[in-house]
């Protein structure tokens, strides 16, 4: 296994200015693994209820995602209901944890020997639990959200101190650092331990900060932003999938990983749920990669 | 003369989280011409009152800006008073037009033969007036603001139809187009006539859209954003100054012009008024240019 992804698996009700879906496949682990699977052998670790439609598992498997670590518990699958007026701001209407409340991620033995692991946005305690199960991984990464920053800060700091890559939204890193200036906030969080901080800025792209370099990427321009649910997870999945496929954690690969993450996020937002992401392939990704490369290329001084 | 810049010349009272200044040199034409003068022979066209301190004129002249077109009228100089809580959002406390209410830009004869002209944020009627005086310029550009979009829309559309480069803030282009999606807004405004649209996104950088290409640049990372007054004008001044110095309006020069604009804006915000901009030089600009080049560089696929 190249990459193990742990996180939520959900059935989402989402309403945006483009329409709505009910009981649609979602969750951080689903968006991230569907994105990563374009690049590498990916395994998903999560929990669903007995109501979880068989077709969703089949979709994951069709995309060569290993579902051996997807637990099926008696009860209902995690439900998230949200609405967007501004495509960049989700308003949560309802959260029903259901079987997710009892999630206890247990990694199959071959997963534990994976060199790359991505801990999607779940309770930091569970993230630590998964980290403990890993046997000498090359690169560990996590995402988080404002809820954990506010309510389980100490546990989150434990996670951040242990992982290599920390994915976080711009507003959330400012909250975590208690600092309004992004670059000063990054300075503060760098001291908490992660080798690489990747700040997700939504429609404004992403920035990656390492002590030796930084990299700024714009978002891929999208004219019809249908639903931004899962965009951050898709970004992280594309990023981690690319790194895991290359089995490297170098500056050059990190720069390309940011762009690949950006491309996967751009597919995610073009339709509800996994509707667009499930139709991506290497050719489509490469095309957008090259388009981004063109829009940030600076000509030589003497041309 | 390489570049003629028309706009406001002001005495500003500004308060930010870093402190405050009173009666400080400001105005769109001042920020733009001080920025442009790093690259090319620049002329400023504006109006001041008899109270305008002699030292401010000396500062412009010390920076080799021609002040022949700076009218001195009996009365008081234009005054703007503003405050910032969020460094990106100016709250206007007071505007006293004074002699600026009677501004009638008259270009000296040698200015009219300039190949580049930048019409800073003033009444579109005055922008048209200046355009009429120009004799076969190579590149014309203008900036504007929400006030003109709302109150003198028809006149503004006349200007936009005539100029080559349209500088505008992200919120303002959305307002002008009546469209919330940036890229669709750009599509709409492109049909209004300008060859190049440059959208200023503040701390998120800038994008340039031409029918044949687009270019995305991040902002230069600044840890102490003291005062953002004049940042957009400094951006446009740096951009236009670089183009005028090269006497070219090509894709390659436009890409580098965006970065040079970004660099000048970054110096602008590091101190109040012209305090930081007045100490820039080619070496300092080139250093930041190269730093931006590094943070957007993508390594080759096979490295």
Boltz contact constraints between the chains, C-beta under 6 A:
constraints:
  - contact:
      token1: [A, 181]
      token2: [B, 223]
      max_distance: 6.0
  - contact:
      token1: [A, 183]
      token2: [B, 221]
      max_distance: 6.0
  - contact:
      token1: [A, 183]
      token2: [B, 223]
      max_distance: 6.0
  - contact:
      token1: [A, 184]
      token2: [B, 223]
      max_distance: 6.0
  - contact:
      token1: [A, 204]
      token2: [B, 204]
      max_distance: 6.0
  - contact:
      token1: [A, 214]
      token2: [B, 295]
      max_distance: 6.0
  - contact:
      token1: [A, 215]
      token2: [B, 295]
      max_distance: 6.0
  - contact:
      token1: [A, 216]
      token2: [B, 218]
      max_distance: 6.0
  - contact:
      token1: [A, 216]
      token2: [B, 295]
      max_distance: 6.0
  - contact:
      token1: [A, 216]
      token2: [B, 296]
      max_distance: 6.0
  - contact:
      token1: [A, 218]
      token2: [B, 216]
      max_distance: 6.0
  - contact:
      token1: [A, 221]
      token2: [B, 183]
      max_distance: 6.0
  - contact:
      token1: [A, 223]
      token2: [B, 181]
      max_distance: 6.0
  - contact:
      token1: [A, 223]
      token2: [B, 183]
      max_distance: 6.0
  - contact:
      token1: [A, 223]
      token2: [B, 184]
      max_distance: 6.0
  - contact:
      token1: [A, 252]
      token2: [B, 299]
      max_distance: 6.0
  - contact:
      token1: [A, 252]
      token2: [B, 303]
      max_distance: 6.0
  - contact:
      token1: [A, 255]
      token2: [B, 298]
      max_distance: 6.0
  - contact:
      token1: [A, 255]
      token2: [B, 299]
      max_distance: 6.0
  - contact:
      token1: [A, 293]
      token2: [B, 298]
      max_distance: 6.0
  - contact:
      token1: [A, 295]
      token2: [B, 214]
      max_distance: 6.0
  - contact:
      token1: [A, 295]
      token2: [B, 215]
      max_distance: 6.0
  - contact:
      token1: [A, 295]
      token2: [B, 216]
      max_distance: 6.0
  - contact:
      token1: [A, 296]
      token2: [B, 216]
      max_distance: 6.0
  - contact:
      token1: [A, 296]
      token2: [B, 296]
      max_distance: 6.0
  - contact:
      token1: [A, 298]
      token2: [B, 255]
      max_distance: 6.0
  - contact:
      token1: [A, 298]
      token2: [B, 293]
      max_distance: 6.0
  - contact:
      token1: [A, 299]
      token2: [B, 252]
      max_distance: 6.0
  - contact:
      token1: [A, 299]
      token2: [B, 255]
      max_distance: 6.0
  - contact:
      token1: [A, 303]
      token2: [B, 252]
      max_distance: 6.0
